[in-house]
Amino acid sequence: MKKNNEKRNLISLEVFGLLLGLIWIAPFYLMIVNAFKTKRDIFTGVLGFPKEWTIGNYIEAFIELEFLKSLFNSILITGLSVAVIIIFSSMAGYALARNKSKLSAVMFFVFVAAMLIPFQSVMIPLVALFGQANMLNAGGLIFMYLGFGCSLSIFLYHGAMTGVSKSMDEAAIIDGANRFQLFWRIIFPLLKPISVTVGILNVIWIWNDYLLPSLVLSEANATIPLKMFFFFGQYTKQWHLALAGLTIAIIPVIIGYFFAQKQIIAGVSEGAVK
């Protein structure tokens, strides 16, 4: 009797998992299948297969997106922004965790409280201020990402520092290391799991961000999300090209994941064990 109940529970879990998998994969199915249809076929039937499979949508979308140029802009802005966030946030988290003064506690509270401030509340004055400073460009955008991304990142690094013994600092200083060498050669390598977490969170956010780049970047420096908007006009929506463009846009992300999956899984696993 007990074995039968366990078997029924296992079958129920498998069916539930299968349903969840189908729900998760449904948007990808709709995107990929409809990307091979003409505009008329999409409005005729969304769920079915194309009457005639065509790759013309991909070719046109690739050209309209200026894909290689917009891909380079996305990679450049995302890569530099995440690198800057990790560098400055890790140093700030280390300094705030090791310094036990009241000022340090107040600064940490300010960083944590900043996570509650929505971007929309400071959007207009921020853009106006950067416009007066002639910083409405890729460099200014990276600086903005540092400001908006460092609060959560510092909070995570500060928490991770509680698991790093202060005796390591003392031993390194006795051996003749200065603060810079101590952090980058000893402390920062120990923070690899949380650095992977911070990197993943910020890459997802920055790579897919539309609002902030739309306020700052010119058309020449447009990222992939900005270019995708051009398929949706005031009076018409080119769904066949938009879906083809979305399919092309996720390919670099998938390729990047396959190359970095060992580091991502190792970093997340180490963080979970700690």
Backbone bond lengths (Angstrom), bond angles and torsions (degrees), N, CA, C in turn:
res aa  C-N    CA-C-N  psi(-1)  N-CA   C-N-CA  omega(-1)  CA-C   N-CA-C  phi
1 M - - - 1.467 - - 1.535 111.25 -
2 K 1.318 115.18 -44.25 1.464 120.30 179.92 1.515 111.22 -63.56
3 K 1.346 115.87 -40.30 1.463 119.87 179.65 1.527 110.70 -65.34
4 N 1.339 116.88 -38.21 1.465 120.60 178.59 1.518 111.29 -63.73
5 N 1.347 116.23 -41.64 1.468 119.82 178.02 1.516 111.70 -64.52
6 E 1.328 116.88 -40.88 1.459 120.47 177.82 1.525 110.87 -63.97
7 K 1.335 115.79 -38.98 1.458 120.01 179.57 1.524 110.82 -65.86
8 R 1.376 116.23 -42.20 1.466 119.56 178.02 1.532 110.72 -63.48
9 N 1.325 117.15 -41.51 1.470 120.78 178.84 1.529 111.30 -63.08
10 L 1.340 115.38 -39.98 1.461 119.50 179.15 1.517 111.02 -65.57
11 I 1.345 117.15 -42.20 1.465 121.08 178.23 1.532 110.45 -64.37
12 S 1.331 116.43 -40.57 1.473 120.36 179.00 1.521 111.01 -62.62
13 L 1.330 116.39 -41.71 1.462 120.26 178.63 1.518 111.19 -65.32
14 E 1.329 116.93 -39.55 1.457 120.93 179.27 1.531 111.05 -64.97
15 V 1.332 116.42 -42.65 1.468 120.29 178.02 1.520 110.48 -64.52
16 F 1.340 116.37 -43.01 1.465 120.75 178.78 1.525 110.81 -62.85
17 G 1.339 116.38 -42.64 1.467 120.27 177.38 1.515 112.21 -63.59
18 L 1.338 116.61 -38.57 1.465 120.73 178.10 1.520 111.27 -64.20
19 L 1.332 116.76 -41.94 1.463 120.50 178.19 1.525 111.46 -64.03
20 L 1.333 115.97 -42.67 1.465 119.39 176.97 1.523 111.51 -61.89
21 G 1.354 115.71 -40.49 1.456 119.75 177.98 1.515 112.42 -62.55
22 L 1.336 117.05 -39.98 1.465 121.20 178.41 1.520 111.18 -66.13
23 I 1.342 116.28 -40.21 1.468 120.07 177.74 1.522 110.37 -63.75
24 W 1.333 116.46 -40.91 1.469 120.90 -178.62 1.522 111.54 -67.51
25 I 1.326 116.92 -38.25 1.462 120.53 -174.02 1.527 112.15 -86.92
26 A 1.343 118.22 -13.55 1.465 121.55 -177.45 1.533 113.14 -56.49
27 P 1.361 120.67 -46.63 1.475 119.24 179.14 1.529 112.97 -60.86
28 F 1.351 116.66 -36.49 1.460 119.48 178.71 1.524 110.70 -67.21
29 Y 1.324 116.57 -38.68 1.466 120.89 176.88 1.527 110.46 -61.01
30 L 1.338 116.58 -48.18 1.464 120.41 -179.41 1.521 111.37 -62.65
31 M 1.321 116.84 -40.01 1.459 120.53 -179.00 1.527 111.44 -65.80
32 I 1.321 116.63 -48.98 1.462 120.43 -174.77 1.521 111.41 -70.70
33 V 1.340 117.81 -44.16 1.462 121.24 -177.63 1.524 111.04 -65.53
34 N 1.346 116.78 -45.74 1.465 119.67 -177.67 1.521 112.89 -72.97
35 A 1.329 117.18 -17.35 1.465 120.08 176.71 1.517 111.67 -69.50
36 F 1.326 117.49 -19.38 1.471 121.77 178.04 1.522 112.65 -93.94
37 K 1.341 118.22 1.47 1.460 122.04 -178.10 1.525 111.27 -98.09
38 T 1.321 115.24 160.40 1.454 119.97 169.78 1.525 108.44 -79.11
39 K 1.308 116.25 167.67 1.463 120.48 -179.34 1.523 110.71 -60.89
40 R 1.327 117.40 -37.87 1.465 121.18 179.30 1.523 111.03 -67.04
41 D 1.326 117.38 -40.86 1.466 121.07 -179.26 1.526 111.80 -64.07
42 I 1.346 116.90 -34.55 1.462 119.82 179.73 1.524 111.06 -63.00
43 F 1.342 116.14 -43.91 1.458 119.57 -179.12 1.525 111.93 -76.14
44 T 1.327 117.12 -19.94 1.461 120.48 176.41 1.520 111.19 -73.73
45 G 1.336 116.22 -44.81 1.455 120.52 179.65 1.516 110.56 -160.70
46 V 1.328 115.98 119.03 1.466 121.08 -175.60 1.524 111.90 -82.71
47 L 1.314 116.80 -37.89 1.463 120.50 -171.30 1.524 113.24 -82.25
48 G 1.313 117.62 -27.03 1.463 120.63 -174.85 1.513 113.27 -78.59
49 F 1.344 114.62 170.52 1.461 120.55 176.31 1.529 109.96 -76.68
50 P 1.325 117.56 157.41 1.470 120.36 179.24 1.531 111.65 -63.82
51 K 1.330 114.94 145.71 1.462 119.04 173.95 1.524 109.78 -68.47
52 E 1.317 115.88 -39.10 1.465 122.37 175.70 1.530 108.01 -134.44
53 W 1.327 115.57 120.04 1.455 120.42 -179.94 1.530 109.37 -75.38
54 T 1.333 116.25 129.51 1.461 120.12 -179.60 1.528 110.53 -135.15
55 I 1.307 116.37 141.39 1.467 120.99 176.42 1.536 110.92 -102.94
56 G 1.339 115.05 5.60 1.458 118.84 179.58 1.516 112.83 -61.10
57 N 1.347 116.85 -32.86 1.468 120.26 178.83 1.519 111.24 -61.17
58 Y 1.329 116.51 -39.97 1.466 121.20 -178.85 1.523 110.68 -67.23
59 I 1.304 116.10 -41.91 1.473 119.98 -179.88 1.519 110.30 -64.30
60 E 1.344 116.30 -46.28 1.463 120.09 -179.10 1.523 111.22 -66.98
61 A 1.328 116.56 -41.36 1.463 120.07 179.09 1.527 111.04 -64.39
62 F 1.326 116.62 -39.47 1.467 121.18 178.35 1.522 110.64 -60.07
63 I 1.319 116.02 -41.27 1.465 120.43 -179.30 1.527 110.76 -72.39
64 E 1.346 116.32 -45.47 1.464 120.48 -177.34 1.534 111.83 -64.90
65 L 1.305 115.68 -34.88 1.464 119.87 179.87 1.523 113.02 -75.93
66 E 1.358 116.25 -13.42 1.469 119.43 -168.56 1.528 107.66 47.71
67 F 1.337 113.95 56.00 1.457 121.22 -161.33 1.524 113.15 -57.96
68 L 1.314 118.15 -45.49 1.460 119.88 -176.97 1.530 111.46 -62.78
69 K 1.335 115.47 -39.09 1.465 119.99 179.94 1.527 110.78 -69.31
70 S 1.340 117.15 -47.52 1.465 120.45 -179.87 1.521 111.39 -68.00
71 L 1.346 117.35 -32.32 1.464 120.41 175.85 1.526 110.73 -65.34
72 F 1.327 116.24 -42.52 1.469 120.29 177.36 1.523 110.52 -61.73
73 N 1.341 117.36 -43.03 1.469 120.39 178.43 1.520 111.33 -61.71
74 S 1.335 116.91 -43.03 1.470 120.63 -179.88 1.521 111.33 -64.21
75 I 1.336 116.44 -45.11 1.464 120.43 -179.32 1.529 110.50 -64.50
76 L 1.331 116.58 -43.11 1.464 121.12 -178.29 1.533 110.96 -63.44
77 I 1.323 116.62 -50.82 1.467 120.55 -177.13 1.524 110.81 -66.72
78 T 1.338 117.00 -43.71 1.467 120.02 -179.45 1.522 111.20 -65.88
79 G 1.327 116.36 -46.92 1.466 120.57 -178.33 1.511 112.54 -61.64
80 L 1.331 117.20 -48.55 1.465 120.28 -178.98 1.523 111.26 -66.74
81 S 1.331 116.35 -40.18 1.467 119.72 -178.93 1.525 110.99 -63.37
82 V 1.324 116.86 -46.39 1.465 120.67 -179.05 1.525 110.61 -65.86
83 A 1.331 117.24 -40.42 1.463 120.22 178.45 1.521 111.17 -62.04
84 V 1.330 116.92 -44.43 1.463 120.96 179.63 1.527 110.79 -64.50
85 I 1.333 116.75 -42.10 1.469 120.50 179.66 1.521 110.88 -62.23
86 I 1.333 117.28 -44.93 1.470 120.82 -179.23 1.531 111.19 -64.20
87 I 1.331 116.68 -44.44 1.467 120.69 -177.54 1.527 111.16 -62.19
88 F 1.329 116.84 -53.87 1.464 120.04 -174.74 1.532 112.05 -74.14
89 S 1.318 117.05 -36.91 1.467 119.38 -179.06 1.519 111.78 -68.99
90 S 1.327 116.25 -38.51 1.469 118.62 179.17 1.522 110.89 -65.61
91 M 1.328 117.04 -41.83 1.467 119.76 178.32 1.526 111.26 -65.68
92 A 1.349 116.51 -41.38 1.459 120.07 179.55 1.528 111.18 -66.60
93 G 1.335 116.31 -42.07 1.462 119.89 178.69 1.512 111.79 -62.29
94 Y 1.334 116.48 -40.43 1.465 120.80 178.28 1.519 111.06 -65.04
95 A 1.332 116.61 -45.66 1.469 120.30 -177.94 1.525 111.35 -64.77
96 L 1.330 117.31 -41.86 1.464 120.33 -178.71 1.524 111.57 -70.47
97 A 1.344 116.77 -33.16 1.469 119.93 180.00 1.520 111.87 -73.11
98 R 1.331 117.52 -36.04 1.456 120.80 -177.68 1.530 112.79 -83.03
99 N 1.318 116.64 -26.22 1.473 120.35 179.86 1.530 108.33 -92.11
100 K 1.300 117.06 117.18 1.465 122.09 -175.09 1.528 112.90 -99.25
101 S 1.318 118.63 18.31 1.461 120.83 -179.27 1.531 110.74 -74.50
102 K 1.348 115.89 166.47 1.461 121.16 178.34 1.529 111.22 -65.54
103 L 1.339 116.40 -36.18 1.462 120.55 178.86 1.527 110.64 -62.19
104 S 1.336 116.87 -40.76 1.451 121.17 178.13 1.526 111.05 -62.86
105 A 1.334 116.27 -41.68 1.464 120.34 178.62 1.525 111.33 -64.04
106 V 1.333 116.42 -40.39 1.468 120.52 178.89 1.523 110.37 -65.38
107 M 1.321 117.71 -43.66 1.465 121.43 179.82 1.529 110.87 -62.73
108 F 1.338 116.11 -41.19 1.462 119.10 178.24 1.528 110.57 -64.04
109 F 1.326 117.24 -40.35 1.463 120.92 177.08 1.526 110.89 -61.91
110 V 1.331 116.93 -39.68 1.471 120.79 179.05 1.524 110.47 -63.39
111 F 1.343 117.42 -43.16 1.461 120.54 178.43 1.527 111.48 -62.92
112 V 1.331 116.33 -42.12 1.464 119.91 179.36 1.532 110.44 -66.49
113 A 1.320 116.77 -42.53 1.466 120.70 179.79 1.521 111.82 -64.34
114 A 1.335 116.63 -29.02 1.467 120.43 -179.23 1.528 112.23 -65.03
115 M 1.334 116.90 -21.51 1.468 119.73 177.79 1.521 111.49 -66.00
116 L 1.315 117.61 -21.10 1.460 121.78 -177.40 1.527 112.41 -85.35
117 I 1.331 117.65 -9.77 1.468 121.25 -177.80 1.524 109.02 -83.93
118 P 1.327 119.29 116.54 1.480 120.65 178.80 1.525 111.27 -71.72
119 F 1.311 115.28 145.31 1.461 120.10 -178.93 1.522 111.12 -60.76
120 Q 1.323 117.05 -36.37 1.465 120.27 -175.71 1.521 112.61 -61.76
121 S 1.330 117.39 -26.59 1.471 120.35 -178.23 1.527 112.48 -73.42
122 V 1.324 117.25 -22.81 1.471 120.28 -178.93 1.531 111.31 -115.95
123 M 1.312 116.87 6.59 1.464 121.58 -173.24 1.534 112.25 -60.28
124 I 1.315 117.25 -52.63 1.468 120.50 -174.49 1.534 111.64 -67.66
125 P 1.339 120.24 -51.08 1.478 118.43 179.01 1.527 112.98 -63.69
126 L 1.325 117.19 -33.03 1.468 120.06 179.53 1.519 110.90 -64.95
127 V 1.322 116.44 -47.69 1.466 120.36 -179.80 1.522 110.33 -65.10
128 A 1.341 117.19 -38.98 1.467 120.37 178.38 1.525 110.72 -63.40
129 L 1.329 117.01 -42.33 1.470 121.32 -179.81 1.524 110.97 -64.95
130 F 1.327 117.35 -44.79 1.462 120.42 179.37 1.527 111.17 -68.96
131 G 1.332 116.69 -30.05 1.469 119.71 176.01 1.514 111.61 -65.90
132 Q 1.334 117.29 -40.53 1.471 120.89 177.46 1.519 111.41 -65.12
133 A 1.341 116.87 -29.86 1.465 121.24 -179.98 1.534 112.40 -90.99
134 N 1.350 116.59 7.22 1.473 121.96 -178.88 1.534 111.87 55.41
135 M 1.335 115.83 42.57 1.463 120.87 -178.77 1.526 112.12 -117.62
136 L 1.335 117.01 23.09 1.461 119.93 175.69 1.526 108.96 -84.86
137 N 1.322 114.52 71.17 1.465 121.91 -179.01 1.523 108.23 -150.21
138 A 1.323 116.39 -171.56 1.462 120.31 -177.40 1.525 111.43 -62.36
139 G 1.335 117.32 -39.26 1.466 120.31 178.58 1.519 111.99 -63.07
140 G 1.321 116.63 -43.44 1.457 120.46 177.06 1.515 112.13 -64.32
141 L 1.343 116.22 -37.18 1.464 120.36 178.45 1.528 111.32 -63.52
142 I 1.330 116.60 -42.79 1.472 120.81 178.20 1.528 110.27 -62.86
143 F 1.323 116.53 -39.70 1.471 120.63 177.78 1.533 110.76 -63.58
144 M 1.331 116.59 -39.18 1.468 120.45 177.02 1.525 111.02 -64.82
145 Y 1.335 116.36 -42.58 1.460 119.89 179.19 1.535 110.79 -61.70
146 L 1.331 116.01 -36.18 1.459 119.39 176.56 1.526 110.35 -61.53
147 G 1.325 116.13 -44.27 1.458 120.15 -179.26 1.520 112.65 -64.84
148 F 1.328 116.70 -42.97 1.462 119.84 -177.47 1.524 112.61 -79.97
149 G 1.327 117.64 -25.93 1.460 120.23 -176.05 1.507 115.32 -94.17
150 C 1.332 117.29 -16.60 1.464 118.79 -172.96 1.527 112.67 -74.43
151 S 1.336 119.08 -25.61 1.470 120.24 -176.24 1.526 111.32 -61.42
152 L 1.325 117.00 -55.28 1.465 120.67 179.10 1.521 110.79 -64.34
153 S 1.332 116.97 -39.35 1.464 120.78 -177.93 1.525 111.23 -65.14
154 I 1.327 117.32 -43.55 1.470 120.95 177.70 1.531 110.01 -63.66
155 F 1.314 116.98 -39.63 1.468 120.86 177.65 1.536 110.86 -59.87
156 L 1.335 117.00 -42.84 1.460 120.81 -179.84 1.530 111.27 -69.16
157 Y 1.336 116.85 -44.44 1.473 119.76 178.75 1.531 111.14 -64.86
158 H 1.304 116.96 -38.62 1.465 120.64 179.13 1.530 110.15 -61.85
159 G 1.333 116.29 -42.21 1.459 119.87 177.13 1.517 112.57 -65.87
160 A 1.346 116.52 -38.30 1.467 120.07 -179.91 1.521 111.33 -67.45
161 M 1.320 117.69 -29.79 1.464 121.05 -178.61 1.523 112.44 -67.06
162 T 1.331 117.45 -19.70 1.467 119.64 178.39 1.524 111.72 -66.59
163 G 1.332 116.83 -20.53 1.467 120.61 178.44 1.512 113.68 -92.97
164 V 1.321 117.44 1.76 1.469 121.87 178.73 1.527 108.73 -105.89
165 S 1.303 116.64 117.82 1.467 121.32 -175.76 1.529 111.59 -65.45
166 K 1.323 115.38 140.01 1.461 120.95 178.71 1.524 111.58 -71.07
167 S 1.328 117.03 -16.92 1.464 120.35 178.75 1.521 111.57 -64.17
168 M 1.344 117.27 -25.54 1.468 120.22 176.17 1.515 110.68 -64.56
169 D 1.324 116.21 -39.70 1.465 119.93 177.38 1.525 110.51 -61.88
170 E 1.315 114.73 -46.74 1.456 119.24 -177.02 1.523 111.23 -64.50
171 A 1.335 116.97 -41.41 1.461 120.31 179.70 1.522 111.21 -64.17
172 A 1.345 116.63 -41.65 1.465 120.35 -179.63 1.518 111.28 -66.14
173 I 1.311 117.39 -40.22 1.468 120.95 179.18 1.525 110.76 -66.09
174 I 1.335 116.87 -38.96 1.471 120.35 176.81 1.529 110.44 -62.42
175 D 1.335 116.59 -35.53 1.463 120.89 179.01 1.521 113.06 -76.33
176 G 1.324 117.98 -2.26 1.458 120.83 174.66 1.513 115.46 102.78
177 A 1.336 118.45 6.93 1.463 120.62 -179.76 1.530 110.24 -79.65
178 N 1.333 116.42 142.08 1.464 119.19 173.30 1.531 108.82 -87.13
179 R 1.326 116.82 178.81 1.457 120.77 -175.41 1.531 111.84 -62.72
180 F 1.313 116.86 -38.24 1.461 121.28 -179.76 1.530 110.31 -64.48
181 Q 1.326 116.25 -48.91 1.468 120.04 178.56 1.525 111.25 -64.37
182 L 1.323 116.67 -39.50 1.457 121.16 179.40 1.527 111.13 -57.99
183 F 1.336 115.74 -45.96 1.464 118.40 -176.40 1.520 112.05 -70.50
184 W 1.358 117.15 -50.98 1.455 119.75 -171.24 1.530 113.73 -77.06
185 R 1.317 118.15 -27.35 1.467 120.23 -177.72 1.528 113.66 -96.10
186 I 1.326 117.24 -21.58 1.471 119.46 -175.63 1.531 111.62 -119.86
187 I 1.327 117.06 -55.02 1.460 120.50 -173.56 1.526 111.83 -73.55
188 F 1.329 117.17 -49.79 1.467 119.94 -174.28 1.530 113.29 -60.31
189 P 1.339 120.18 -42.12 1.481 118.59 175.51 1.523 113.57 -59.29
190 L 1.333 117.03 -31.17 1.461 120.00 178.31 1.532 111.73 -72.01
191 L 1.314 116.70 -17.88 1.462 121.36 -179.00 1.528 112.41 -93.79
192 K 1.324 118.16 14.78 1.462 121.47 -177.53 1.523 113.16 -55.66
193 P 1.357 119.64 -45.13 1.476 118.35 -179.91 1.523 113.17 -57.83
194 I 1.323 117.27 -45.12 1.460 119.37 -178.75 1.527 110.44 -73.09
195 S 1.341 117.76 -28.67 1.466 120.33 175.78 1.521 110.70 -65.22
196 V 1.325 116.84 -38.66 1.468 120.68 176.26 1.521 109.93 -63.52
197 T 1.333 116.89 -43.81 1.463 120.67 178.87 1.521 111.27 -61.90
198 V 1.329 116.57 -47.03 1.463 120.89 178.52 1.529 110.38 -61.14
199 G 1.328 116.83 -41.70 1.453 120.76 179.35 1.517 111.96 -62.23
200 I 1.339 117.70 -45.78 1.469 121.26 -178.80 1.528 110.71 -62.63
201 L 1.328 116.75 -47.30 1.466 120.78 -178.42 1.528 111.42 -59.84
202 N 1.319 116.50 -43.74 1.464 119.84 -176.98 1.526 112.84 -77.11
203 V 1.323 117.46 -32.79 1.467 119.53 176.36 1.527 110.24 -63.54
204 I 1.332 116.62 -45.79 1.468 120.16 179.38 1.528 110.55 -59.84
205 W 1.324 115.67 -44.00 1.470 120.16 -178.29 1.527 111.67 -67.44
206 I 1.311 117.70 -51.13 1.464 121.27 -173.78 1.525 111.45 -71.52
207 W 1.335 117.30 -40.50 1.473 120.39 -178.18 1.531 110.85 -61.61
208 N 1.340 117.26 -37.92 1.468 121.21 -176.27 1.517 113.78 -94.75
209 D 1.333 117.72 -1.31 1.462 120.05 -175.19 1.522 111.09 -68.63
210 Y 1.321 115.07 135.45 1.462 120.32 177.89 1.529 111.89 -115.83
211 L 1.332 117.02 -43.94 1.466 120.49 -170.00 1.523 113.03 -61.91
212 L 1.327 117.77 -52.94 1.466 120.27 -176.48 1.532 112.36 -64.32
213 P 1.346 120.56 -46.90 1.466 119.20 176.16 1.526 113.28 -61.16
214 S 1.342 117.20 -32.75 1.468 119.49 -179.61 1.525 111.68 -66.22
215 L 1.332 117.29 -24.75 1.462 121.35 178.87 1.522 112.71 -87.28
216 V 1.331 116.75 -19.89 1.461 120.62 -169.30 1.527 112.69 -112.56
217 L 1.318 117.16 -43.72 1.461 120.87 -170.15 1.521 112.60 -86.17
218 S 1.313 115.18 147.12 1.464 121.40 172.06 1.523 108.77 -82.96
219 E 1.317 116.61 171.05 1.464 120.97 -179.26 1.521 111.21 -63.30
220 A 1.321 117.51 -30.69 1.463 120.83 -179.23 1.522 111.94 -66.74
221 N 1.333 117.18 -28.49 1.461 121.55 -178.49 1.527 112.72 -106.81
222 A 1.329 116.89 18.09 1.461 121.30 -174.12 1.525 111.51 -64.20
223 T 1.321 115.11 141.07 1.461 121.61 176.35 1.531 109.48 -89.85
224 I 1.321 116.61 177.16 1.469 120.94 -177.16 1.531 112.01 -60.23
225 P 1.358 121.18 -47.08 1.474 119.30 177.82 1.520 113.36 -57.94
226 L 1.326 118.04 -35.73 1.463 120.31 177.96 1.522 111.09 -67.58
227 K 1.316 116.99 -42.97 1.460 121.05 179.54 1.528 111.46 -64.21
228 M 1.343 116.54 -35.34 1.456 120.08 -179.88 1.527 111.61 -61.46
229 F 1.323 117.51 -28.45 1.460 121.68 -177.84 1.524 111.59 -65.72
230 F 1.328 117.69 -24.19 1.454 120.74 -176.82 1.534 112.70 -68.57
231 F 1.328 117.66 -13.73 1.462 120.80 177.04 1.529 112.42 -81.87
232 F 1.342 116.60 -6.85 1.463 120.58 -177.63 1.521 108.93 -118.23
233 G 1.336 115.99 96.56 1.449 121.45 -178.99 1.517 111.83 -90.03
234 Q 1.336 115.71 -177.70 1.459 120.68 -178.39 1.526 111.55 -71.37
235 Y 1.341 115.65 -35.02 1.461 119.23 -174.85 1.532 113.59 -113.26
236 T 1.306 117.46 -8.95 1.460 119.21 -178.74 1.524 110.05 -149.56
237 K 1.322 114.64 151.25 1.469 121.19 178.53 1.518 108.31 -127.96
238 Q 1.311 115.40 120.27 1.466 120.87 -177.41 1.529 109.26 -89.77
239 W 1.326 116.17 77.07 1.454 120.77 -174.45 1.516 112.09 -63.43
240 H 1.320 117.85 -36.05 1.467 120.06 -178.46 1.522 111.13 -63.60
241 L 1.341 116.50 -38.67 1.467 119.75 178.33 1.531 111.17 -77.95
242 A 1.327 116.86 -37.26 1.468 120.21 179.90 1.526 111.36 -63.00
243 L 1.329 116.85 -43.01 1.463 120.22 -179.88 1.520 111.46 -68.86
244 A 1.323 116.06 -37.00 1.466 119.04 175.22 1.524 110.50 -65.61
245 G 1.334 116.31 -41.03 1.459 119.83 177.76 1.523 112.53 -64.12
246 L 1.328 116.62 -39.54 1.466 119.86 177.05 1.522 111.61 -63.37
247 T 1.323 115.97 -39.43 1.465 120.10 178.24 1.522 110.80 -63.20
248 I 1.334 116.03 -42.96 1.469 119.80 177.84 1.526 110.34 -65.10
249 A 1.346 116.24 -38.12 1.472 120.50 -174.25 1.521 112.84 -67.65
250 I 1.340 117.36 -29.31 1.474 118.16 -178.39 1.528 112.26 -83.72
251 I 1.324 117.69 -12.39 1.465 120.17 -179.06 1.531 111.61 -62.10
252 P 1.354 120.71 -47.15 1.470 119.62 177.94 1.524 112.88 -59.92
253 V 1.339 117.12 -34.98 1.464 120.48 179.54 1.529 109.95 -65.75
254 I 1.336 116.39 -43.07 1.468 120.62 179.66 1.524 110.37 -64.99
255 I 1.331 116.64 -43.89 1.465 120.56 178.82 1.530 110.29 -62.28
256 G 1.334 116.53 -44.06 1.464 120.06 178.59 1.509 112.24 -61.67
257 Y 1.336 116.43 -37.98 1.462 119.01 179.08 1.521 111.24 -66.23
258 F 1.335 117.39 -42.34 1.463 119.84 -179.29 1.528 111.68 -62.85
259 F 1.327 116.78 -34.83 1.463 119.53 178.27 1.529 111.91 -74.76
260 A 1.323 117.42 -30.75 1.462 120.76 -174.48 1.526 113.38 -108.54
261 Q 1.341 117.80 8.56 1.461 119.00 -173.22 1.529 112.65 -64.14
262 K 1.331 117.97 -34.50 1.465 119.60 179.44 1.521 110.69 -63.39
263 Q 1.352 116.35 -44.64 1.465 119.80 -179.95 1.532 110.82 -67.20
264 I 1.344 116.68 -39.10 1.465 120.34 -178.88 1.525 110.52 -66.05
265 I 1.333 116.52 -48.54 1.462 120.11 -178.13 1.532 110.68 -65.88
266 A 1.351 116.28 -41.03 1.468 119.78 179.20 1.514 111.47 -63.75
267 G 1.330 116.61 -43.71 1.465 120.76 179.95 1.511 112.42 -63.95
268 V 1.342 116.80 -45.37 1.461 120.14 179.91 1.521 110.32 -66.63
269 S 1.341 117.24 -39.44 1.471 120.88 -179.76 1.522 110.77 -64.87
270 E 1.343 117.33 -43.83 1.460 120.35 178.70 1.522 111.10 -61.80
271 G 1.319 115.22 -39.66 1.466 119.29 178.50 1.519 111.59 -64.80
272 A 1.354 116.58 -37.79 1.462 120.10 -179.87 1.523 110.93 -68.68
273 V 1.353 116.56 -38.68 1.457 120.04 179.64 1.507 111.19 -66.20
274 K 1.346 116.46 -41.08 1.458 119.68 179.01 1.526 111.64 -66.51
